[in-house]
Every structure is written in C-alpha cells, then in structure tokens.
C-alpha cells in the first residue's frame, strides 16, 4: 500500500531477511479454488513473479520509505529501509542463481543434493529443510524457464545445467527497467 511517501510492504520487502518465495507449481494446485478472476494464468506464484514485482517497486523512485510487516522495530531500534532494499533482494537472488549453477558445473544433481550443498546448519533441520528445498525449487523453476537448466535422469529428476546463464539477462532486465 502506497501512502504519500511511505510504502507499507507487508512481507514483500523486509530488512535483513528475504521473504520465502512461492513455487510456481503451487498455482496449478490452487488454481481451481482461487476466485474466477485469478484462474486465467499464473501471475501470482513463483520467484519470477516476485522478482518482477520488486522491479515494479523500484520504479516508484528512491524517495520512499518502506514500512515492512516484520523487523521495522527489531532488537530495540527502528530499522527504516528504502526502495534500494528491493534492488538488494533482486541481487541476493542473482547470487543464489550463480551459486546453484556453480554447483551444477560438475554434472547433474538432484534438487535434494543442491539443497544440501547450498544450505547448511539450521537451514537443514526439521521444517527448515522444507523451506530450503522449496527455495531451491523456486530458483530451478526460473532457471528452467529461461533455458539454463533442464531435468534429466527420469524418475531421479536430476537438474542439468545447459552451460548458459540466461537468468543474468532476466535479472539485468529487472534492474535496468528502473534506472
């Protein structure tokens, strides 16, 4: 919600942390129970949609204050953030794409293996594992959509890097729309 020079961002833009991205495949699961106006195509789920929405926020200009739903007041102090935080989040995901492709340079891996190689410690404990795994899935979905990876190996579902980094063009497009 934009009010004068303040953007109330909910979980969309958070200080110090990033919101957990949804998985594009979730749309198919929920499509039939969504209101009719939302059943015509997936413009709501997935990392691609989230990153595109951050790009739209960047286009609002630098002179806005962002009021997030979490950590606006944290550890005894206010943590005001600006629109630049949207750019930082996009760049964070860009780094994650690079790291995932680095993991795939030596050959195809299962998504579980990518998850365990990318995350460590408490990120892999109990319910956090599911969050880490779905985070990887959301990145693989976008990498697959732009043509950087494909799935091989039949039932094993291995992720294979195709030797390209088309995601970089996608990210650059998001960041240059706003400059």
Number of C-alpha atoms within 10 A of each C-alpha: 9 12 8 8 13 14 19 16 17 14 14 17 26 23 22 10 10 17 13 15 21 20 21 20 14 13 19 12 10 10 15 11 9 11 8 9 7 14 15 8 10 15 13 16 17 22 22 23 17 19 22 17 15 22 21 16 22 23 15 14 14 12 11 19 18 25 23 20 15 14 16 16 13 10 8 6 9 10 17 14 18 20 20 16 19 25 18 14 20 21 16 12 16 17 13 16 20 14 14 19 23 12 17 19 13 10 12 21 21 16 18 16 15 23 23 16 12 16 15 12 9 10 17 16 11 9 10 13 19 14 17 21 20 19 19 23 23 21 21 24 19 21 23 19 14 16 16 18 24 17 17 15 12 7 7 11 14 20 22 21 25 16 12 13 17 15 19 16 11 16 18 13 13 21 21 11 11 14 8
